């Protein structure tokens, strides 16, 4: 399991950072000529595009976690991107024009294009309407006009032909995400018994697992273990509260190819039996699970406050 560099934001108010501006070109082009009409209501999307593909444009795509669809590809502003079953990745063609392209806006390619994990999966096709459209794994990419806000997935399953796209270009639902959760940030909490501990943006305590490895980083909690100890997934960039050193946060790739947040090398988890923010029921469970300090060390004196009889599986 290889460690992957995690690029956190500077300390500040907690929340998902939606990357906008900063030289990123508007990727949406107006398209038009012969095709299919998704029977869905649409809300207006800002028109990107008299000059949506200037020669020096940069197109940055991002990844985001979804509770049922798993890891999705988005534009830099966090809007979900889709693929269309009537397109042909082999023939490098799009079948969405005219009214279809009003509802499903083609994402225009750029001279420089990036996506986490490697731009070699990205390409482009020349559409009949003159737009050069970006492809992922050979599939042309679109934004749905009815997705009014970042994170919307209103186009998923439309006409049983339109689907959110995974980082490999497959339908996101074909790569189900069955474990973990997506925190939006991290902060420090003063626990009366343990002292300073790290919690997520909702205030839930984060833990490390002594059967994991910090050097090199490796996560070993899967299946039943991960149901009891949901891994904190690195699906976005984060803000950090005062008292946290952002440079100590990174990520490690799990067996299912999702990235898990690490603190000083230790993979971070929630505990399913922590029913409310501030609970530390997982600290000391089976003498292998512990809340962590802002440096990733075991909080308190290393003794437990949790249930030594946890039956969630071998060693956990």
C-alpha positions in Angstrom: 0.0 0.0 0.0 1.7 3.2 -1.1 1.6 6.5 0.6 0.2 9.3 -1.5 0.9 13.0 -1.0 -2.0 14.9 0.5 -2.2 18.6 -0.1 -4.0 20.3 2.7 -5.1 23.9 2.9 -3.9 26.5 5.5 -5.5 26.7 8.9 -8.9 28.5 9.0 -12.6 27.9 9.2 -13.6 24.3 8.6 -15.3 23.4 5.4 -14.8 21.9 2.0 -12.7 24.1 -0.3 -14.1 24.5 -3.7 -11.4 25.5 -6.1 -12.5 28.3 -8.3 -10.7 30.9 -10.4 -6.9 31.0 -10.0 -6.4 30.8 -13.8 -8.7 27.8 -14.3 -10.6 28.2 -17.5 -14.4 27.8 -17.6 -14.7 24.3 -19.1 -18.2 24.6 -20.5 -18.9 25.2 -24.2 -22.2 25.8 -26.0 -22.8 22.8 -28.3 -25.4 21.9 -30.9 -26.6 19.4 -33.7 -28.6 16.0 -33.5 -29.3 13.7 -30.7 -31.0 12.6 -27.5 -33.2 14.6 -25.2 -33.1 13.8 -21.5 -36.6 14.3 -20.1 -35.6 16.2 -17.0 -36.2 19.7 -15.8 -33.2 21.9 -16.0 -32.0 24.9 -14.1 -29.8 27.4 -15.8 -26.1 26.9 -15.8 -23.7 29.8 -16.3 -22.7 29.9 -19.9 -18.9 29.4 -20.0 -18.4 30.0 -23.4 -17.6 32.1 -26.2 -14.0 31.2 -25.7 -14.2 28.2 -23.5 -11.0 26.6 -24.8 -8.3 29.2 -25.3 -4.9 27.9 -26.2 -3.4 28.6 -22.8 -6.3 27.3 -20.7 -5.9 24.9 -17.8 -8.5 22.3 -16.9 -8.2 20.9 -13.4 -10.5 18.0 -12.5 -11.0 16.9 -9.0 -12.3 13.9 -7.0 -15.1 13.8 -4.4 -16.6 11.1 -2.2 -20.3 10.3 -2.4 -22.2 8.2 0.2 -23.6 5.7 -2.3 -21.7 6.2 -5.6 -18.2 6.3 -4.2 -15.5 8.4 -5.7 -16.7 10.8 -8.3 -15.0 13.1 -10.8 -15.9 16.8 -10.6 -14.8 20.0 -12.2 -12.7 22.4 -10.2 -15.8 24.0 -8.6 -17.1 20.6 -7.4 -19.8 20.0 -10.0 -20.3 16.4 -10.8 -19.3 15.2 -14.3 -21.1 12.5 -16.2 -20.8 10.0 -19.1 -23.4 9.0 -21.7 -24.1 5.4 -22.7 -24.8 6.4 -26.3 -21.4 7.8 -26.8 -18.6 5.6 -28.1 -15.2 5.6 -26.4 -13.9 3.2 -29.1 -14.9 5.5 -32.0 -14.2 8.6 -30.0 -17.5 10.2 -30.7 -20.3 12.1 -28.8 -24.0 11.5 -29.5 -25.2 14.5 -27.5 -26.0 17.6 -29.5 -28.7 20.3 -29.8 -31.3 20.1 -26.9 -29.3 17.3 -25.4 -26.2 19.5 -25.2 -28.2 22.2 -23.6 -29.1 19.9 -20.7 -25.8 18.1 -20.7 -23.0 20.6 -21.2 -19.9 19.2 -22.8 -16.7 19.9 -20.8 -14.3 21.6 -23.2 -10.7 20.3 -23.3 -7.7 22.5 -22.6 -4.0 22.5 -23.6 -3.2 21.5 -20.0 -5.5 19.1 -18.1 -5.0 17.5 -14.7 -6.8 14.9 -12.5 -5.6 13.4 -9.3 -3.8 10.1 -10.0 -2.5 11.1 -13.4 -3.5 12.9 -16.6 -2.7 10.0 -18.8 -6.4 8.9 -18.5 -7.5 12.2 -20.0 -7.9 12.9 -23.7 -10.2 14.8 -26.1 -12.4 14.4 -29.1 -13.4 16.9 -31.8 -17.2 17.3 -31.7 -19.4 18.0 -34.8 -20.2 21.4 -33.4 -16.5 22.4 -33.3 -16.0 22.0 -29.5 -13.0 20.0 -28.4 -14.4 17.9 -25.6 -12.4 16.3 -22.8 -12.6 12.5 -22.3 -11.8 10.2 -19.4 -10.9 6.6 -20.2 -12.2 7.4 -23.7 -15.6 8.7 -22.5 -16.6 12.3 -23.2 -17.5 14.2 -20.1 -20.5 16.4 -19.4 -22.0 18.6 -16.7 -25.7 18.4 -16.0 -27.7 21.7 -16.2 -30.0 20.6 -13.4 -27.0 20.3 -11.0 -27.4 23.8 -9.6 -24.8 23.4 -6.8 -21.5 21.7 -6.2 -22.1 18.1 -5.1 -25.5 17.7 -6.8 -25.9 14.4 -8.6 -29.3 15.0 -10.2 -28.2 13.5 -13.4 -27.3 10.1 -12.0 -29.2 7.4 -13.8 -31.2 9.8 -16.1 -32.9 7.8 -18.8 -30.8 4.9 -17.6 -28.1 6.4 -19.9 -26.4 9.1 -17.9 -24.1 8.3 -15.0 -21.6 10.0 -12.8 -18.1 9.0 -13.7 -15.4 7.3 -11.6 -11.7 8.3 -11.6 -11.1 5.6 -14.2 -13.9 6.6 -16.6 -16.3 3.8 -15.6 -19.7 4.4 -14.2 -19.3 5.4 -10.5 -21.9 2.9 -9.4 -19.7 0.1 -11.0 -17.1 0.8 -8.4 -19.1 0.8 -5.2 -17.7 2.5 -2.1 -18.6 0.3 0.8 -16.5 1.7 3.7 -15.4 4.9 5.2 -16.6 8.5 5.4 -15.5 11.9 4.1 -14.5 14.4 6.8 -14.5 18.0 5.7 -11.8 19.2 8.1 -9.9 18.6 11.4 -9.6 20.4 14.7 -8.3 20.1 18.2 -10.5 19.3 21.2 -9.5 19.5 24.9 -10.6 16.2 26.5 -10.9 16.3 30.3 -9.1 13.0 30.7 -6.9 12.7 27.6 -5.8 16.3 27.0 -5.6 17.6 23.4 -7.1 15.2 20.9 -7.8 15.4 17.2 -11.5 15.4 16.0 -13.1 15.8 12.7 -15.2 18.7 11.5 -18.3 17.3 13.2 -16.4 17.0 16.5 -16.1 13.2 16.4 -12.9 11.7 17.9 -10.3 10.2 15.5 -8.3 7.2 16.3 -5.2 5.2 15.3 -4.9 1.5 15.1 -1.7 -0.2 16.5 -1.8 -2.9 13.9 -1.4 -0.3 11.2 2.1 1.0 10.3 3.2 4.7 10.3 6.6 4.1 8.6 5.8 3.2 5.9 2.1 4.3 6.2 -0.2 1.3 5.9 -3.9 0.7 6.8 -4.9 -2.8 7.8 -8.5 -2.3 8.9 -11.0 -3.6 6.3 -14.3 -5.3 5.9 -16.0 -5.9 9.4 -13.2 -3.9 11.0 -14.0 -0.9 8.8 -17.7 -1.0 9.6 -16.8 -0.6 13.3 -13.9 1.8 12.6 -14.8 3.8 9.5 -11.7 5.1 7.8 -11.4 8.9 7.3 -11.1 9.2 3.5 -9.1 11.8 1.7 -11.6 12.9 -0.9 -11.0 16.6 -0.9 -8.8 19.3 0.4 -9.3 20.4 4.0 -9.0 23.4 6.3 -7.5 22.9 9.8 -8.1 24.6 13.1 -5.5 26.3 15.2 -3.2 23.9 17.0 -2.8 21.5 14.0 0.2 21.4 11.7 -1.1 20.8 8.2 2.2 19.4 7.1 1.8 16.3 9.3 -1.4 15.3 7.4 -1.0 13.1 4.3 -2.8 10.0 2.9 -2.3 6.4 2.2 -3.9 4.3 -0.5 -6.1 1.5 0.8 -6.6 -1.9 -0.8 -9.8 -0.6 -2.5 -7.8 2.3 -4.1 -9.5 4.9 -1.9 -7.1 7.3 0.0 -7.2 7.4 3.8 -6.1 10.5 5.8 -2.9 10.0 7.8 -1.5 12.0 10.7 2.2 11.7 11.1 1.9 8.4 9.1 -1.0 6.9 11.2 -4.2 6.2 9.3 -7.2 7.9 11.0 -10.6 6.3 11.9 -13.8 7.1 13.6 -15.5 4.7 16.0 -19.0 3.5 15.3 -19.9 3.4 19.0 -19.1 7.1 19.5 -22.7 8.3 19.5 -22.0 12.0 19.9 -19.3 14.5 19.3 -16.7 14.4 22.1 -17.2 10.7 22.9 -14.0 8.8 23.3 -15.5 5.3 23.7 -12.9 3.9 21.3 -9.8 4.9 23.3 -8.0 1.8 24.5 -10.4 -0.7 22.9 -8.5 -4.1 22.9 -5.4 -2.2 23.7 -4.9 -1.4 20.0 -7.2 1.6 19.4 -6.4 5.1 20.7 -7.4 8.7 20.3 -4.5 10.8 18.9 -2.8 14.0 19.8 -2.2 16.8 17.2 1.2 15.1 16.4 -0.4 11.6 15.9 0.8 10.2 19.2 -1.4 8.2 21.6 -3.4 10.6 23.7 -3.3 10.6 27.5 -1.1 8.1 29.3 -1.7 5.3 26.8 -4.3 3.5 28.9 -7.8 3.0 27.7 -11.2 4.3 28.6 -13.1 2.2 26.1 -14.5 -1.3 25.9 -11.8 -4.0 26.1 -14.3 -6.6 25.0 -15.0 -5.2 21.5 -16.2 -8.0 19.3 -15.8 -6.3 15.9 -13.3 -8.8 14.7 -9.8 -10.1 15.0 -7.6 -7.7 16.9 -10.1 -4.8 16.8 
